[in-house]
């Protein structure tokens, strides 16, 4: 039977719905996440909560933890005295600076609050050359979208961005019973290994425009039927059908037309 445990149960650590908090308490899944981090030299943990992952990870590597909830800062520090806990919002913090302070290999770890998953993953794409991999837990539906290949209707602009910056694999699926309180959805842990690809603002802006109205054709979204046809694509193609190389070619055509 899968056991559960809890750190610092004496303090006020009741999960806040407003922050999307669900504490991971399954020993089996905690072990799988820690194992997926492997031989990290430095770890940046986002949203450590009560320190369930922080404790075993900080015993293996240098660890900086970003925590938005002031109540959790002390709980995390007590669970993992060797970690550096910073009270900060991941969406506002200077991730590049924090990552530069860590030794290699650098791994980002997080049990992501569902409501900010896309925003956090987007930020990680921006700094993907500054760390080696990320091990992230997220809602099953979002994980499936990130991994959706060309032709899959679930594919979106974030799918293209993530697949451009990272090689993605599933570590494990996580049932609601692994959390306290249990969420209403299944979760999945992904490992994202950085490809070392620099951000390309022109390409990224084009992809976002292309997916502005995903059910419409790419020509309708971009208003550039000529470039689409020059790229060897049908004028009726929809954004989710494009491969990464198609987007790169379109961005190059657009750049050349503007130069």
C-alpha positions in Angstrom: 0.0 0.0 0.0 1.3 3.4 -0.9 2.1 5.3 2.3 1.7 9.0 2.9 3.4 11.4 5.3 3.3 15.0 6.3 5.9 17.5 7.6 5.3 20.1 10.3 1.7 19.2 10.9 1.6 21.4 14.0 1.7 24.7 12.2 -1.0 26.4 10.1 -0.4 24.9 6.8 -4.0 24.5 5.6 -3.9 24.7 1.8 -5.1 27.9 0.2 -7.5 27.5 -2.6 -6.6 30.9 -3.9 -3.0 29.7 -4.5 -4.0 26.3 -5.9 -2.3 24.4 -3.1 -2.5 20.6 -3.0 0.2 19.0 -0.8 1.8 15.9 -2.3 1.9 13.2 0.4 2.5 10.0 -1.5 5.9 8.5 -0.6 5.9 6.6 -3.9 5.5 9.6 -6.0 7.8 11.8 -3.9 10.5 9.1 -4.5 9.9 9.0 -8.2 10.2 12.8 -8.5 13.4 12.8 -6.5 14.8 10.0 -8.6 13.9 11.9 -11.8 16.0 14.8 -10.7 19.0 12.5 -10.7 22.5 13.8 -10.0 21.6 17.5 -9.9 24.3 19.9 -8.6 21.8 22.7 -8.0 18.0 22.7 -7.7 15.6 25.6 -8.1 12.3 24.5 -6.5 9.2 26.5 -7.3 6.5 26.5 -4.6 8.0 24.1 -2.0 5.0 24.3 0.3 5.7 22.3 3.4 9.1 21.0 2.1 8.0 17.5 1.2 10.3 17.5 -1.9 12.7 20.1 -0.5 14.0 17.9 2.3 15.3 15.0 0.2 16.4 17.2 -2.7 18.4 19.6 -0.5 20.2 16.6 1.1 21.5 15.8 -2.4 22.2 19.2 -4.0 22.4 22.9 -3.5 18.8 24.1 -3.4 17.0 27.5 -3.7 13.3 27.4 -3.1 10.9 30.1 -4.2 7.7 30.4 -2.0 4.9 32.9 -2.4 3.0 31.9 0.7 4.6 33.5 3.7 3.2 30.8 6.0 5.2 28.2 4.2 8.6 29.8 4.3 9.2 28.7 7.9 7.7 25.3 7.3 10.0 24.7 4.4 13.0 25.9 6.2 12.3 23.6 9.2 11.8 20.6 6.8 15.0 21.4 4.9 17.5 23.4 7.1 20.1 23.2 4.3 18.0 24.9 1.7 17.8 28.6 0.9 14.1 29.6 1.0 13.2 32.9 -0.8 9.8 34.5 -0.3 9.0 35.6 -3.9 6.5 35.2 -6.7 7.9 33.0 -9.5 6.2 35.2 -12.1 8.0 38.3 -10.9 11.4 36.9 -9.7 14.6 37.1 -11.7 14.9 33.4 -12.5 18.0 33.9 -14.6 19.8 35.4 -11.6 18.7 32.7 -9.3 19.8 30.0 -11.7 23.2 31.5 -12.1 23.8 31.1 -8.4 23.4 27.3 -8.7 26.0 24.8 -9.6 25.6 22.5 -12.7 23.8 20.4 -13.5 20.9 22.8 -12.7 17.4 21.3 -12.4 14.1 23.1 -11.8 11.6 21.2 -9.8 7.9 22.1 -9.0 4.5 20.7 -8.1 3.0 23.5 -10.2 -0.3 25.2 -9.0 -2.6 24.4 -11.9 -3.7 28.0 -12.4 -0.2 29.3 -13.2 1.2 26.3 -15.0 1.2 27.8 -18.5 2.7 31.1 -17.2 5.5 29.3 -15.3 6.3 27.0 -18.2 6.5 30.0 -20.5 9.0 31.7 -18.2 11.1 28.6 -18.1 11.2 28.6 -21.9 12.7 32.1 -21.7 15.6 30.9 -19.5 16.0 27.4 -20.9 19.6 27.9 -21.8 20.4 28.6 -18.1 19.4 25.2 -16.7 19.8 21.6 -17.7 16.4 20.1 -17.1 13.1 20.6 -15.3 10.9 18.0 -13.4 7.4 19.4 -13.2 4.1 18.1 -11.9 1.0 19.5 -13.6 -2.6 18.8 -14.6 -2.8 15.8 -16.9 -4.7 17.8 -19.5 -1.9 20.4 -19.7 0.8 17.8 -19.9 -1.0 16.2 -22.8 -1.2 19.5 -24.6 2.6 20.2 -24.1 3.4 16.9 -25.6 0.9 17.1 -28.5 2.6 16.5 -31.8 1.8 18.3 -35.1 -1.7 17.2 -36.2 -3.0 16.7 -32.7 -5.9 19.1 -32.1 -4.7 19.7 -28.5 -1.5 21.3 -29.8 -1.2 25.0 -29.1 1.4 27.8 -29.1 2.8 26.6 -25.7 3.2 23.1 -27.2 5.4 24.5 -30.0 7.4 26.7 -27.6 8.1 23.9 -25.1 9.0 21.3 -27.8 11.3 23.8 -29.4 13.2 24.3 -26.1 13.0 20.9 -24.5 13.0 17.2 -25.1 10.0 15.9 -23.0 9.2 12.6 -21.4 6.7 11.4 -18.9 8.1 10.4 -15.4 4.8 9.2 -13.9 1.1 9.9 -13.7 -0.2 10.9 -10.3 -3.8 10.2 -9.0 -5.8 12.6 -6.9 -5.3 10.4 -3.8 -1.6 11.3 -3.8 -2.4 14.8 -2.6 -3.9 16.4 0.4 -6.5 17.7 -0.3 -7.1 15.6 -3.4 -7.6 17.7 -6.6 -10.5 16.8 -8.9 -8.2 15.9 -11.8 -5.3 13.6 -12.6 -1.8 14.9 -12.7 1.4 14.0 -14.6 5.1 14.5 -13.9 7.2 15.5 -16.9 10.9 15.8 -17.3 12.0 18.5 -19.7 15.6 18.4 -20.9 16.9 21.6 -22.3 18.0 21.6 -25.9 20.0 24.8 -25.3 18.0 26.8 -27.9 18.0 30.5 -27.5 14.7 32.4 -27.5 13.6 33.9 -30.8 11.1 36.8 -30.3 10.1 36.9 -33.9 9.3 33.2 -34.1 7.5 33.2 -30.8 5.3 36.2 -31.7 4.4 34.5 -35.0 3.4 31.3 -33.3 1.2 33.2 -30.8 -0.5 35.0 -33.7 -0.9 31.8 -35.6 -2.8 30.3 -32.7 -4.8 33.4 -31.9 -8.0 31.6 -33.0 -7.0 28.0 -33.1 -10.1 26.7 -34.9 -9.5 29.1 -37.8 -7.1 28.5 -40.6 -3.5 29.8 -40.3 -4.2 32.2 -43.2 -7.1 33.8 -41.3 -5.0 34.2 -38.2 -1.8 35.5 -39.9 -3.4 37.3 -42.8 -0.5 36.2 -45.0 -1.6 33.6 -47.5 1.3 34.3 -49.8 4.0 33.3 -47.2 2.0 30.2 -46.2 1.9 29.0 -49.8 5.6 29.9 -50.4 6.4 27.6 -47.4 4.7 24.8 -49.3 1.7 24.7 -47.0 -2.0 24.6 -47.9 -3.9 27.8 -47.6 -6.5 25.8 -45.6 -3.9 24.5 -43.0 -4.7 25.0 -39.4 -2.1 26.0 -36.8 -2.1 22.7 -34.9 -1.1 20.9 -38.1 2.3 22.7 -38.4 5.6 21.1 -37.4 8.3 23.2 -35.7 10.2 23.5 -38.9 7.2 24.9 -40.7 7.0 27.7 -38.1 10.7 28.4 -38.5 10.3 28.6 -42.2 7.4 31.0 -42.0 9.2 33.2 -39.5 12.2 33.4 -41.9 9.9 34.3 -44.8 8.2 37.0 -42.7 11.6 38.4 -41.6 12.9 38.5 -45.2 9.8 40.3 -46.4 10.2 42.9 -43.7 13.9 43.5 -44.3 
